[in-house]
Amino acid sequence: MISILEDEEGDVFTYTVKPGDSLGKIAVENKTNTRTIKKLNGLEGDTIYVGQKLKLPASR
């Protein structure tokens, strides 16, 4: 399920990490970049986990 919500960063949706995902892959598939994903989610490194919920910018 994907939910779109508004926060201080603008429109975002929640993405659940799947096996084989990486920040780079998620960024490319969602037309964003790893820096934006890290900022939205308070991540310092590149490590993500299956089942983790990430906020991603919604396409306009």
Summary of the structure (lengths in Angstrom):
residues: 60
radius of gyration: 10.6
end to end distance: 19.0
largest distance: 29.8
contacts: 137
relative contact order: 0.32
helix: 25%
strand: 27%
